[in-house]
Amino acid sequence: MARSVWDSSVGKKTVMAVSGLIMLLYLVVHMIGNLKIYFGAGEFNHYAHWLRTVGEPFMHYEWTLWLIRIVLIVAVIAHAVSAYQLSRRDIKARPVAYVHKRPRSTYATRTMRWGGIILGLFIVWHLLDLTTGTVHSGGFQEGHPYQNVVDTFSTWYGDVIYIVAMLALGLHVRHGFWSAAQTLGAGSRTRDRALKTIADVLALLLTAGFIAVPVGVMTGVVS
């Protein structure tokens, strides 16, 4: 039964919708946590340490954090695989491109696939930069996330990569939230306008909230 659901287009769209909403919830929490950088190094570093001690003493050090990471990894993989397989089905169903684009097709809709690729590449870079320190500039300091963030956004390429990725994220969320609502049956003629408004507000808040961090470093407010 599970295989039959997965093999169907509806099943894959449902997996995309649920995994997308899981990631969206994480993004909202992550953005709020990122903005703590405006309260200074002590506050931001304490927050980063707290993430590793959540659930103690019932949960061991970093167990809760790793549980969240595992859920996110599963969600990202499920989302990416579903998107890829649905894309391949669309191409097979229509091997020759349409002569004219649909007039109602928005820019976000047309760039969902490329936006997903950009975000996938960004996630890899972001982890190598601020989690493992592999590609970090200025010397990665374990246990000092505030200084590591300042180092990253003190470089022009760090700012460009991050801001471009967050703009892609905004477009992805704007279209993805509304699509997920339709897939899960929340959409209707009376609710579509409200859902689109929520999608627009979420996309705007997430984009502005994430971009506020590199802007704070660039302007010297965070240093």
Long-range contacts (C-beta under 8 A, 24 or more apart in sequence): 9-86, 9-89, 10-183, 12-82, 12-85, 12-86, 13-82, 13-86, 13-183, 14-183, 14-184, 15-78, 15-79, 15-82, 16-78, 16-79, 16-82, 16-83, 16-86, 16-180, 16-183, 17-179, 17-180, 17-183, 17-184, 18-180, 18-184, 19-74, 19-75, 19-76, 19-78, 19-79, 19-82, 20-75, 20-79, 20-176, 20-177, 20-180, 21-180, 22-71, 22-72, 22-75, 23-72, 23-75, 23-76, 23-79, 24-173, 24-176, 24-177, 24-202, 26-68, 26-72, 27-169, 27-173, 27-206, 28-202, 28-206, 31-205, 31-206, 31-209, 31-210, 32-209, 34-209, 34-210, 34-213, 35-209, 35-212, 35-213, 37-146, 37-149, 37-213, 37-216, 37-222, 38-212, 38-216, 38-221, 38-222, 40-146, 41-146, 41-147, 44-145, 44-146, 44-149, 45-143, 45-144, 45-145, 45-146, 48-145, 49-143, 76-120, 76-123, 80-116, 80-120, 83-113, 83-116, 87-113, 106-175, 107-171, 108-171, 108-172, 108-174, 108-175, 109-175, 111-168, 111-171, 112-171, 112-172, 112-175, 112-176, 114-168, 115-168, 115-169, 115-171, 115-172, 116-172, 118-164, 118-165, 118-168, 119-165, 119-168, 119-169, 119-172, 122-161, 122-162, 122-165, 122-168, 125-161, 126-162, 126-165, 129-158, 149-213, 149-217, 149-222, 150-217, 150-222, 150-223, 153-213, 153-214, 153-217, 153-218, 154-217, 158-214, 159-214, 159-217, 159-218, 162-210, 162-211, 162-213, 162-214, 163-211, 163-214, 166-206, 166-207, 166-210, 166-211, 167-207, 169-206, 169-207, 169-210, 170-203, 170-204, 170-206, 170-207, 171-203, 173-199, 173-202, 173-203, 173-206, 174-199, 174-200, 174-202, 174-203, 175-199, 177-202, 177-203
